[in-house]
Structures are given as C-alpha cells and as structure tokens.
Amino acid sequence: MAARHPRNPGPRSPRRAPEPRRTPPRPQRTPPGSRARYPRLPHARRAPCDPEDLLRLWQILGLSDHPLTLTLRRDASELGLTLHAPAPTPPTHTLIGRATELDILNHLPAGQIAWISGPPGIGKTALIDSLAHTGWRVLPARGGLPLATLEPLSAHPLGSAADALNLLRDTRLKLALDDWEDMDETTRATLTLAARQHPGATIAITARQPPPCPPTTTSPCTP
C-alpha cells in the first residue's frame, strides 16, 4: 500500500487588517450666549420710488409722523427732487370752545414756544391736531431711541442734539409736539435747550405738568 502524503494547501495569503471605523464629524455646538455664524449674503440695494408715486405719497403722508416719510425723504434726495410742504387738508370737523387757544397759537411769531398743560382727557391732543390744518407739523411723543420724537423732521437719522437744534432753526417750521412726559429723554433735553436759545421754529408742546423751564407762552388747557 502506498503511503499517503499530507495535502499541501499552498501558500496562504496574508490577512488584511480591519479598516478603522469612520465616525461622522460631530456638529459644533454654539456656546450659550453667542450667536451662530451664518454666511453673509450680499445686500440688495433697493431702487428709489418712482418720482410720480413719491410726490403723490408725500402729499398724503408729508404732514404726518408716518415712518414711510423718512424713506420718501431719502428717495427724494437720491432723485434730486425737492419736497415742498404738503397743502393742509381742510378740517372735517370743528373744534368747539378752543377758538381763543387756536388764535393764540396760530399768531405766535417765529422762535416762540408755547406750553399747553392740563390733565389727561382735557383736549390737548385735539387742540394741536387742529393745528395740522393751518400748516403746523404735528408729531406725537415717541419713546425709546434718543431723539425718536424729532426724527420724522429729518431725512437722515439724527446723530446728536446739535443736529436736532439745527432743524429747529428753520423760521418756516411750525412744530406741535404732543405729550411731553412720553417723549424720550434726549428730545426733552434738546427742547429745553431750544427754549433757552429761542430757535427760529415756532413750537407748541402739550404736557400734563407745568414746564421745566419758562417758555414764551403758557396756556393752561381747561374744560
């Protein structure tokens, strides 16, 4: 019987090392209190308003404190347009019992300041709202940012009290401001300084309390 020889399995192939596991990168967490960073997109510049539409809107909103009036002034500056004071609309109602006060306010000379004081609900706002029909610019009090109450007077943001005082030097401006106590602090300080310097504009201010400094004219609002 022939002897059996063990089968030669042949050369063995080397074992491949196991591939390391790939773990997905963890998203970076934004530390508390910090803002997430996003890519800045290019800012699209808005085209100015059509000149005809601009002038039409100005005639409607020019005498109000609408936020759009600031945009209209900027667009007019870019287009080289001159915005004239809109013609006051005729009154739709008659203010009864305030003929004397209206006559005093409408005959104030340039550079004079009138202080209209009285308790809430006495009719101070209705009184100065009537002035809008005789060419006055009526602005309600606005709190928050400095000079927010006077900002509608300028086509550009007011950077300081000096900028606001320059606007109040216009002898053609008749400005009625409603509710002294609700105005921002910087506006009150600017108007107090203007009362001492006697600016060119004619100014009427309503308040619930007596004036902080002697104005040119004081008119208690009574029933």
Secondary structure, DSSP 8 states (H G I E B T S, - for coil): -------------------------------TTS----------------HHHHHHHHHHHTTS--THHHHHHHHHHHHT-----------SS--TT-HHHHHHHHT--TT-EEEEE--TTSSHHHHHHHHGGGT-EEEE---SSTTTTTGGG-SS---SHHHHHHHTT-TT-EEEEE-GGGS-HHHHHHHHHHHHH--SSEEEEEESS--SS--SEEEE---
